[in-house]
Amino acid sequence: MTFDWITFVWITKAARPSGRKHHWMRWFLCWAWLASVLALPAQAQLLVKKQRFDMPAFTTQSGVTLPISVGWEAYGTLNATKSNVVLVTHYFSGTSHAAGKYAPTDTQAGYWDAIIGPGKAIDTNIFYVISSDTLANLNAYDPQVITTGPASLNPKTGKPYGLDFPVVTITDFVEVQKALLDSLGIHKLHAVIGPSMGSFQALEWASRYPERVERVAAVIGTGAMDAWTAMRLERWAYPIKADPAWQQGDYYGKRQQPSAGLAVALAYVTQDALHPSGFNQKYAGLSQDVRAHQDIRHDLGVWEQLLASAQSRSQRMDANSLLYLVRASQLWRAGMGDNWQAALAKIRANTLFLPAEGDLLLTPAMANQSYQQLTTANRQYHLLKALSHSMGHLDGIVHIQDAAAQIQRWLHSDAPSLAPANR
Amino acid sequence: MTFDWITFVWITKAARPSGRKHHWMRWFLCWAWLASVLALPAQAQLLVKKQRFDMPAFTTQSGVTLPISVGWEAYGTLNATKSNVVLVTHYFSGTSHAAGKYAPTDTQAGYWDAIIGPGKAIDTNIFYVISSDTLANLNAYDPQVITTGPASLNPKTGKPYGLDFPVVTITDFVEVQKALLDSLGIHKLHAVIGPSMGSFQALEWASRYPERVERVAAVIGTGAMDAWTAMRLERWAYPIKADPAWQQGDYYGKRQQPSAGLAVALAYVTQDALHPSGFNQKYAGLSQDVRAHQDIRHDLGVWEQLLASAQSRSQRMDANSLLYLVRASQLWRAGMGDNWQAALAKIRANTLFLPAEGDLLLTPAMANQSYQQLTTANRQYHLLKALSHSMGHLDGIVHIQDAAAQIQRWLHSDAPSLAPANR
């Protein structure tokens, strides 16, 4: 509604200078605006509810069997043939809250609310959109997140797992989603789409279950991690491991919590997800740093700002979970074997790559490399477009609206012919 | 001589296919090659000696007066009018060892040996090339480095300064160099050139003493630090500060030394100075990381390699000094005031910017921004060229040979008309 209010204010202001003579015009525009708003009940706020999915025995790729639970949300209505499902897979610090609000009073909607909802690019009047929390979700203490991770109770000991929690992978995330969809009787996906770490899951879905996935979109993503990016992620883990309060991951229920290390880690994530141009706009210059010039013990003002912001955002996050998501991302390559190129070549879905031009974290070059692999393997249905704003990697979240038309076209494109689902 | 051997091999191989008929040609080329080598005694190995410069009372920009000493080296011969001086300013982890060897048996020559020496781009048969160690030099324990920094003895306490050492700036480095040159009776520079942090010093020279500097070259450099880059440097400092053995900088002479934190910092410097393409070539892929998949406590192989390499390279480095160089770099803006653009506009020297195309640390965009500032201020003598190899920022050191011809042209270009030196 924000946009409509802006339009309204603009109309009334714009009409003013013309004075009394065109008084009728002002009223005409106002009524036209009101009529358009009233005629768009489909654009009304989406209200969503978190649901829960339990598996008494899930076996990870690393060979550990354990009970798991994840939260999930859905927007729209599942049709009779269960053929209108769009799976949305979330990013590193994200959750299943992709769109809508839990209550009309919520200050923020889900992260991709700009493109998911009635009448939007991923139209919930047409599609049944579903999203679930990953294992080891970073926001473990968010009351709207349900996840099994290092902060969860180990049934064998009755205490939180800590680092005894098994390493989990992108494939594990996909297998949990598949079990959830199976439980709902959904065996084919009209589409799967996700940003960043969500793109890994989307591509793994399309590669692992090519007969189930008709369309796949990798937003700010790649089909495989490289050594460079894996090392940048390692640097997110370091401040946590270096925090003495981390206590080798065994901090649950203790007085000392690794919140300082976690905040530093999150500050690094924030910087790495931004392009310098967006970052420099946001953070003031350095010229006021007189104290930092007078004493080496004083921090730069920019660092203080960045850290304060990270501290407030990390309140509901779990430090160990960040380590697990770093590892899951570091180990990512399609098919999780020695040949990610061959795994990507299995994809039969109509594929859309949407890198962000200024992305320094998962660069357009990485998306392009994956894209080339697909076009080599399969001559049709592979599109590569780029978002171009000033925020770098973050453009894939905050400026996704720029790609709304592309996403809509991809969603309504012809489905490739897939073999009947056999699982 | 490497190049000459390659030429020799090429000549003999190239002559081969023509067979016996052109046997004379092979021998002719070989003799021609031998003659050219013998005719080039000027290309012989440059042997250099470290010298020492002492100032009993140097006052830093931050207002502290203290005795300082720095090491310096010179290559070539100072002419009678002292008008053939080229000052070379070193990078973050560098020293005054820009060219030559201390002994013929040294395995490595100075970092820019490819372009400094008899017959090379910066021809020591023509120029007197001089370079000095900065204050707070990172390689404080290298026997060939003389520097005053946090590891030096504070004459007031008889103990190492630690964090009581004053914050030092790029301008302080320039002022020490100026005092050294004054002591040698040198009052005009044919040119000043430096890579990375060395470019800051070079530009500060040309801005602060425009009447003394005829030519300035900023290699992989910028006229001002931005918030983004300052925060990336902050991340180099963090592992040191997070190391409990650092003890708030008061570790000198103690059993616990912050060598672990220092090695991590250096590993970060290494990654940030490289472009992903060069980095990924150097470090093996991730597919062998079975242990990292089996247990979160295991590190990735790439990280182990990167860290081991950093550990061995950090043996002669001082952790606190890294913090001081980070701060000096963070605070960098031409003129060290609130208007770096105006400070750059004071430059009258013939200016060469040499960014590296794949530089993600001090990006070509930053060099271009500084360059634009100069071209706005002064219509002549400003050139911008780019190095384009696969190593990113590091191209400015290891592939400087690519720019040898440009540097040579810049060095032999007309000098702008400068007012007589009045200091």
Chai-1 contact restraints between the chains, C-beta under 6 A:
chainA,res_idxA,chainB,res_idxB,connection_type,confidence,min_distance_angstrom,max_distance_angstrom,comment,restraint_id
A,S62,B,H293,contact,1.0,0.0,6.0,A-B,restraint_1
A,S62,B,Q294,contact,1.0,0.0,6.0,A-B,restraint_2
A,L163,B,I296,contact,1.0,0.0,6.0,A-B,restraint_3
A,L163,B,R297,contact,1.0,0.0,6.0,A-B,restraint_4
A,V167,B,H293,contact,1.0,0.0,6.0,A-B,restraint_5
A,V167,B,I296,contact,1.0,0.0,6.0,A-B,restraint_6
A,D226,B,N280,contact,1.0,0.0,6.0,A-B,restraint_7
A,A227,B,N280,contact,1.0,0.0,6.0,A-B,restraint_8
A,A227,B,Y283,contact,1.0,0.0,6.0,A-B,restraint_9
A,A227,B,V302,contact,1.0,0.0,6.0,A-B,restraint_10
A,W228,B,P276,contact,1.0,0.0,6.0,A-B,restraint_11
A,W228,B,F279,contact,1.0,0.0,6.0,A-B,restraint_12
A,W228,B,N280,contact,1.0,0.0,6.0,A-B,restraint_13
A,A230,B,L286,contact,1.0,0.0,6.0,A-B,restraint_14
A,M231,B,Q271,contact,1.0,0.0,6.0,A-B,restraint_15
A,M231,B,V302,contact,1.0,0.0,6.0,A-B,restraint_16
A,E234,B,W303,contact,1.0,0.0,6.0,A-B,restraint_17
A,A242,B,A242,contact,1.0,0.0,6.0,A-B,restraint_18
A,Q271,B,M231,contact,1.0,0.0,6.0,A-B,restraint_19
A,P276,B,W228,contact,1.0,0.0,6.0,A-B,restraint_20
A,F279,B,W228,contact,1.0,0.0,6.0,A-B,restraint_21
A,N280,B,D226,contact,1.0,0.0,6.0,A-B,restraint_22
A,N280,B,A227,contact,1.0,0.0,6.0,A-B,restraint_23
A,N280,B,W228,contact,1.0,0.0,6.0,A-B,restraint_24
A,Y283,B,A227,contact,1.0,0.0,6.0,A-B,restraint_25
A,L286,B,A230,contact,1.0,0.0,6.0,A-B,restraint_26
A,S287,B,D338,contact,1.0,0.0,6.0,A-B,restraint_27
A,H293,B,S62,contact,1.0,0.0,6.0,A-B,restraint_28
A,H293,B,V167,contact,1.0,0.0,6.0,A-B,restraint_29
A,H293,B,L331,contact,1.0,0.0,6.0,A-B,restraint_30
A,Q294,B,S62,contact,1.0,0.0,6.0,A-B,restraint_31
A,I296,B,L163,contact,1.0,0.0,6.0,A-B,restraint_32
A,I296,B,V167,contact,1.0,0.0,6.0,A-B,restraint_33
A,I296,B,R327,contact,1.0,0.0,6.0,A-B,restraint_34
A,R297,B,L163,contact,1.0,0.0,6.0,A-B,restraint_35
A,V302,B,A227,contact,1.0,0.0,6.0,A-B,restraint_36
A,V302,B,M231,contact,1.0,0.0,6.0,A-B,restraint_37
A,W303,B,E234,contact,1.0,0.0,6.0,A-B,restraint_38
A,R327,B,I296,contact,1.0,0.0,6.0,A-B,restraint_39
A,L331,B,H293,contact,1.0,0.0,6.0,A-B,restraint_40
A,D338,B,S287,contact,1.0,0.0,6.0,A-B,restraint_41
